[in-house]
Amino acid sequence: MPGRDNHDNDPYNECGFFRLDEKDSGNPASAWYLEHFHGFLRECGSLLSDNIGLDNTEAIILGGSFALGEGTISFESGNPIFLSDIDLLVVLNSREKLLESLALRKELGEACEGLIPEATFLGRVDVGIVHVDELGSFSPSPGVFVLKNHGHILYGKEMILDMLPSFNTGDIEVSEGLLLLENRMASLLSCWPENNPEGEDEIYGFFYNIARVYTDILTGILIVSKEYVSGYQKRWISIDEKCDSIPCRNLITKAMVRKTRKWSVFKINPSLDILEVQDCEFREMYLECAEDILEVWGKCAAALDKDARVPLTWKGLQPVAVFRSDRHGIIDWMRSWKPIAARIGRVNMVRTAAFLGRALFSSTPAGIVRAASLHLLAVLARNGTGNLDVSPPGGFPYSGGDWNDGAESCHRWWSRIVFGR
C-alpha cells in the first residue's frame, strides 16, 4: 500500500498488546489482514474516487487505529468481524462537489463495506470529506496528529500530508479531551443492555463498546495532562508511569488504571478469555462504565472550569453547552442548524432556541447533543431507565418518554450529525 510507514517495530509484549500489521504477532487476524486488508483499502480508494470523480479528488487518506496498525478484527466466529471503525478522509478540490458528496457519506461508507461481503462491520467505514483548503486550519487533536504522522495515502500524492498542521501533542487543548469523552458518551447511549446480548456478534459488540469507553478515558486524561501519545500500548504505559505524579494522580486512580489496561488489551486482542466474563452481569458492567466516564469527565472539566458539574437536570445543560462550545464562524453555525430546523419544524426550532438562549449561539447541534448525552448518562446512573422528568421543549435532541426513548433519539441525532448515518 502506498504511503509512509510510521509504525514502531514492537509487535508484542508481556502486557498482551500486539500489532495487527506484523507477522507472528500473536494476533489471529494478522494473516488475513496481511493478505487481504491492503487490497480492500485500494478497492475503497478506487470506489470513492470513481464515485466522487478523479478530477475532484486530491487524496484519500487512511487514519485512525488502522493507520496505527491497531485496528480490531475478530475471527472467532469464522468470518472477519470489524470491531474498529475504518477512518477514511477524502480531500476534494471543488466546493460544489464537497457539498454534493457530504450528503452521500452514508452511501459511500456502506458501499465500501460491501466490498467484503463475508465480513460483518460492527464498526463502520467512516468517510470524512473536506476541501483541500481546510487541511491547514485543522485544530490540534489526536485524530489530526495520527493523520499527519501515521496517515497512509490510498489515492493521491504523499505531499498532501504536508498540508496538515504540525504540532506537538502538548498543543492539544484540554477541551479536546472533553470532546472525546462526550462523543464516547453519545455512542455509549446505544449500548444499554435492555436484554442480555445473545450470540457472539452482540456479545463482542457490547464488550468492544465498553472497551472504547476505557481507552477514551485513558486518552482524555492524557490530553488534559498534556501527555498525549498515539497508540494504545504507549498510552497505557504512559499512564502507568505517571499516575502517581501531578496532574495525572488528580485525574485517575490506580483502580482505573488497571481497568484501562484490561480493556486496552481487549480492544486490540478481542478475546473473551482476557475478560473472564462467565456469568457476566451486563447491566452492572454498563452502569459501572457509565459512572467511570462521568467521574473522569467531571475531573477533566474541572481542569477548565472549577465550577463545572455533571448536569443532572435538563436546565443544567445550558451552562455545559456554553462551557463546552464548539469553535465556529457564523456561516458554519447557520449551516449546522439548518438541517435541524428542517427536520423538527419551525415551531419546535423556536421552542428550542427560546430554551437554549445564549447556548444556541455558542454551540453547534453536535455540542448540544454531546451535552444531552452527558445528562442522560448521569440520569441513568442516578435514577435508572424510568420516565424522564423533563424533556427539551422543542424535541431536540429528544422528546419525552422513558430513558431508553431519550437515549435512542439522542444517539440517532449524534450518529446523523457526526457520521451522516
C-alpha positions in Angstrom: 0.0 0.0 0.0 1.5 3.4 -0.9 2.1 5.9 1.8 4.6 6.4 4.6 5.1 3.6 7.2 5.5 5.2 10.6 4.8 2.1 12.6 7.0 1.1 15.5 8.5 -2.3 15.4 7.2 -3.7 18.7 4.8 -6.5 17.7 4.1 -7.9 21.2 4.9 -7.6 24.8 4.0 -9.2 28.1 1.1 -6.8 28.6 -0.9 -8.6 25.9 -0.7 -5.9 23.3 0.3 -6.7 19.7 0.4 -5.1 16.3 -2.1 -6.1 13.6 0.3 -5.4 10.8 3.2 -7.6 11.9 3.8 -11.3 11.2 3.9 -13.7 14.1 2.3 -11.0 16.4 0.1 -13.3 18.4 -2.9 -11.8 16.7 -5.1 -14.4 14.9 -6.3 -11.8 12.5 -2.8 -10.9 11.3 -2.6 -13.5 8.5 -5.9 -12.4 7.0 -5.0 -8.7 7.4 -1.7 -9.0 5.7 -3.2 -10.9 2.8 -6.4 -9.0 2.2 -6.6 -5.7 4.0 -4.3 -3.6 1.8 -6.2 -4.8 -1.3 -9.5 -3.9 0.4 -8.2 -0.4 1.1 -7.1 0.0 -2.6 -10.6 -1.0 -3.7 -12.1 1.5 -1.2 -9.9 4.2 -2.7 -10.9 3.3 -6.3 -14.6 3.2 -5.3 -14.6 6.6 -3.7 -12.5 8.3 -6.3 -14.7 6.8 -9.1 -17.9 7.9 -7.4 -16.8 11.4 -6.5 -14.7 11.9 -9.6 -11.0 11.7 -10.2 -10.7 15.3 -11.2 -12.3 16.4 -8.0 -10.3 14.2 -5.7 -6.9 15.4 -4.4 -6.3 12.5 -2.0 -7.8 9.7 0.1 -6.1 9.0 3.4 -6.4 6.2 5.9 -6.3 7.5 9.5 -7.4 6.2 12.9 -6.5 2.9 14.6 -5.9 1.0 11.3 -3.3 3.6 10.3 -1.5 2.8 13.6 -1.8 -1.0 13.0 -4.1 -1.3 16.0 -7.5 -1.8 14.3 -9.6 -4.7 15.7 -10.7 -7.6 13.6 -12.2 -10.7 15.2 -12.3 -14.2 13.6 -13.7 -16.2 16.5 -17.0 -16.7 14.6 -15.2 -17.7 11.4 -15.5 -14.7 9.0 -14.0 -11.3 9.8 -15.8 -9.1 12.2 -14.6 -5.5 12.0 -14.9 -4.0 15.5 -12.9 -0.9 14.9 -14.0 1.9 12.5 -12.0 2.3 9.3 -11.4 6.1 9.1 -11.0 7.4 5.5 -10.6 11.1 4.7 -11.4 12.2 1.2 -9.8 15.6 0.2 -11.5 17.4 -2.6 -10.7 20.5 -4.7 -14.2 21.5 -5.5 -16.6 23.3 -3.1 -19.6 22.3 -5.2 -18.5 18.6 -5.2 -17.9 18.8 -1.5 -21.5 19.8 -0.7 -22.8 17.1 -3.0 -20.5 14.4 -1.6 -21.2 15.2 2.1 -24.8 14.2 1.5 -23.6 10.8 0.3 -21.3 9.9 3.2 -23.6 7.1 4.4 -23.9 5.5 1.0 -20.2 5.7 0.3 -19.3 4.1 3.6 -21.8 1.3 3.1 -20.5 0.7 -0.5 -17.0 0.3 0.9 -18.3 -2.2 3.5 -20.0 -4.1 0.7 -16.6 -4.8 -0.9 -16.1 -7.6 1.7 -19.5 -9.4 1.6 -18.4 -12.1 4.0 -17.4 -9.5 6.7 -19.5 -8.1 9.5 -19.0 -4.4 10.3 -19.8 -3.7 13.9 -17.6 -0.7 13.4 -18.1 1.2 10.2 -16.2 2.6 7.2 -16.4 6.3 8.1 -15.9 8.5 5.1 -14.9 12.1 6.1 -14.9 14.6 3.3 -13.1 18.0 3.3 -11.9 20.7 0.9 -8.2 20.8 0.4 -8.1 24.4 1.7 -9.4 23.2 5.1 -6.4 21.0 5.8 -4.1 23.7 7.1 -6.7 25.0 9.5 -7.4 21.8 11.3 -7.2 22.3 15.1 -4.7 20.2 17.0 -6.4 16.9 18.0 -5.5 13.2 18.4 -7.1 12.4 15.1 -5.2 15.1 13.2 -2.0 14.0 14.9 -2.4 10.4 13.8 -3.4 11.5 10.3 -0.3 13.8 10.0 2.2 11.4 11.4 0.8 8.0 10.6 -1.6 8.5 7.7 -1.5 6.3 4.7 -2.2 7.7 1.2 -4.7 5.4 -0.7 -5.0 7.8 -3.6 -3.2 11.0 -4.5 0.2 12.5 -3.7 2.2 12.0 -0.5 2.7 15.7 -0.2 -0.9 16.2 0.8 0.1 15.2 4.4 2.5 18.1 4.5 -0.6 20.5 4.2 -1.8 19.3 7.6 -0.6 21.4 10.6 2.4 20.3 12.5 2.1 20.4 16.3 3.4 18.8 19.5 0.9 16.7 21.4 1.2 19.2 24.3 -0.5 21.7 22.0 -3.8 19.7 22.0 -6.2 21.7 24.1 -7.9 20.3 27.2 -11.3 20.8 25.6 -10.3 18.1 23.0 -10.2 15.6 25.9 -13.7 16.6 27.0 -15.0 16.4 23.4 -13.6 12.9 23.1 -15.3 11.8 26.3 -18.6 13.4 25.4 -18.6 11.8 22.0 -18.0 8.4 23.6 -20.9 9.0 26.0 -23.1 9.7 22.9 -22.0 6.4 21.4 -22.5 4.6 24.7 -26.2 5.5 24.8 -26.9 2.9 22.1 -25.4 0.1 24.1 -27.7 -0.2 27.2 -28.4 -3.9 27.5 -32.2 -3.9 28.0 -31.8 -7.6 27.4 -28.6 -9.6 27.7 -26.7 -9.7 24.4 -27.1 -13.0 22.5 -24.7 -14.5 20.0 -21.0 -13.8 19.5 -21.6 -10.7 17.4 -23.8 -9.0 20.0 -21.5 -10.0 22.9 -18.4 -8.8 21.2 -20.1 -5.6 20.1 -21.1 -4.9 23.7 -17.7 -5.6 25.2 -16.0 -3.6 22.5 -18.1 -0.6 23.2 -17.2 -0.8 26.9 -13.5 -1.1 25.8 -13.8 2.1 23.8 -15.0 3.9 26.9 -12.0 2.9 28.9 -9.5 3.6 26.1 -11.0 7.0 25.6 -10.9 7.7 29.3 -7.2 7.0 29.1 -6.8 9.2 26.1 -8.9 12.0 27.6 -6.8 12.0 30.8 -3.5 12.2 28.9 -4.8 15.1 26.7 -5.8 17.0 29.8 -2.5 16.2 31.4 -0.7 17.4 28.3 0.9 14.0 28.0 -1.0 12.5 24.9 0.8 9.8 22.9 -0.6 7.8 20.0 -1.1 4.1 20.3 -3.0 2.0 22.9 0.1 0.3 24.3 2.1 3.6 24.6 -0.8 5.3 26.3 -1.3 2.7 28.9 2.5 2.5 29.6 2.5 6.3 29.9 -0.4 6.5 32.4 1.1 3.6 34.4 4.3 5.6 34.7 2.7 8.9 35.5 -0.4 8.0 37.6 1.4 8.8 40.9 2.5 12.3 39.7 0.6 15.6 39.2 -1.6 16.2 37.3 -2.4 12.6 36.4 -3.0 11.5 40.1 -5.7 14.1 40.4 -7.5 12.7 37.3 -7.2 8.9 37.6 -7.0 6.3 40.4 -4.8 3.2 40.3 -8.0 1.1 40.1 -9.0 3.0 37.0 -5.5 2.5 35.5 -6.0 -1.3 35.9 -9.3 -1.1 34.2 -7.8 0.8 31.3 -5.1 -1.8 30.9 -7.6 -4.7 30.8 -9.9 -3.0 28.3 -7.0 -1.7 26.2 -5.7 -5.2 25.8 -9.2 -6.5 24.9 -9.7 -3.7 22.3 -6.7 -4.8 20.3 -7.0 -8.5 21.1 -10.7 -9.2 21.5 -10.7 -12.5 23.3 -13.3 -13.3 25.9 -10.6 -15.3 27.8 -9.0 -11.9 28.6 -12.1 -10.7 30.3 -13.2 -13.8 32.2 -16.8 -12.9 31.6 -18.7 -16.1 32.6 -22.0 -15.2 34.4 -21.4 -11.5 33.4 -23.9 -9.0 34.7 -24.2 -6.8 31.6 -26.2 -4.1 33.2 -23.9 -3.8 36.1 -20.9 -3.6 33.8 -22.6 -0.9 31.8 -23.5 1.2 34.8 -20.0 0.9 36.3 -18.7 2.0 32.9 -21.1 5.0 32.8 -20.2 6.1 36.3 -16.5 5.8 35.5 -16.7 8.1 32.4 -18.9 10.6 34.3 -16.4 10.7 37.1 -13.5 11.3 34.7 -15.4 13.9 32.7 -16.0 15.8 36.0 -12.4 15.8 36.9 -11.2 16.8 33.4 -13.9 19.5 33.1 -12.7 21.0 36.4 -9.3 21.5 34.8 -11.0 24.0 32.5 -13.6 25.3 35.0 -13.5 24.5 38.7 -17.3 25.1 38.9 -18.1 22.5 36.1 -20.7 20.0 37.1 -22.3 16.9 35.5 -25.8 18.1 34.5 -28.5 16.2 36.4 -31.3 18.4 35.2 -32.2 19.5 31.7 -31.7 23.1 32.7 -28.2 22.1 33.7 -27.4 21.6 30.0 -27.3 25.3 29.3 -24.1 26.1 31.1 -22.5 22.8 29.9 -23.3 23.7 26.3 -21.8 27.1 26.7 -18.8 25.8 28.6 -18.0 23.2 26.1 -18.9 25.2 23.0 -17.6 24.4 19.5 -15.4 26.7 17.5 -17.3 28.0 14.5 -17.9 31.0 12.3 -21.4 32.5 11.7 -21.7 30.7 8.3 -20.8 27.3 9.7 -23.1 27.9 12.7 -26.0 28.7 10.4 -25.2 25.7 8.2 -25.1 23.4 11.1 -28.5 24.4 12.4 -30.3 24.4 9.1 -30.9 20.7 8.8 -32.1 20.5 12.4 -34.7 23.2 11.8 -35.8 21.5 8.6 -36.3 18.2 10.5 -38.0 19.4 13.7 -40.0 22.2 12.1 -40.2 26.0 12.6 -42.3 25.9 15.8 -40.1 23.4 17.5 -37.0 25.3 16.4 -38.4 28.4 18.0 -39.0 26.5 21.2 -35.5 25.1 21.2 -34.0 28.5 20.6 -36.1 30.1 23.4 -35.0 27.4 25.8 -31.3 27.3 24.9 -30.9 31.0 25.0 -27.3 32.1 24.6 -26.2 28.4 24.4 -27.8 28.3 20.9 -25.4 30.9 19.6 -22.3 29.5 21.3 -22.7 25.9 20.2 -23.5 23.7 17.2 -26.1 21.0 17.3 -23.3 18.5 17.9 -22.3 20.3 21.1 -25.9 20.3 22.3 -26.2 16.5 21.6 -23.0 15.9 23.4 -24.2 17.8 26.5 -27.5 16.0 26.3 -25.7 12.6 26.2 -23.7 13.6 29.3 -27.0 14.5 31.0 -28.7 11.2 30.0 -25.9 9.1 31.3 -26.0 11.0 34.6 -29.7 10.4 34.8 -29.3 6.7 34.2 -26.6 6.4 36.9 -28.8 8.3 39.4 -32.4 7.2 38.5 -32.3 4.2 36.2 -34.4 3.9 33.0 -37.7 5.2 34.1 -39.6 8.1 32.7 -37.6 11.3 32.1 -38.9 14.1 34.4 -38.3 16.8 31.9 -37.5 16.9 28.2 -36.4 19.6 25.8 -39.3 21.8 24.8 -38.5 21.6 21.1 -37.9 17.9 20.9 -34.2 18.3 20.1 -32.3 16.1 20.7 -35.0 14.0 22.3 -38.6 14.4 23.5 -40.5 12.8 26.4 -40.8 9.1 27.0 -38.6 7.0 29.2 -34.8 6.9 29.3 -34.5 4.4 26.5 -36.5 6.6 24.2 -34.4 9.6 25.0 -31.1 7.7 24.6 -32.2 6.2 21.3 -33.2 9.6 19.9 -30.1 11.4 21.2 -27.8 8.7 19.8 -29.6 8.8 16.4 -29.0 12.6 16.2 -25.4 12.2 17.1 -24.8 9.5 14.5 -26.6 11.5 11.9 -24.6 14.7 12.7 -21.1 13.0 13.1 -21.2 10.2 10.6 -24.0 11.1 8.2 -25.8 7.9 9.1 
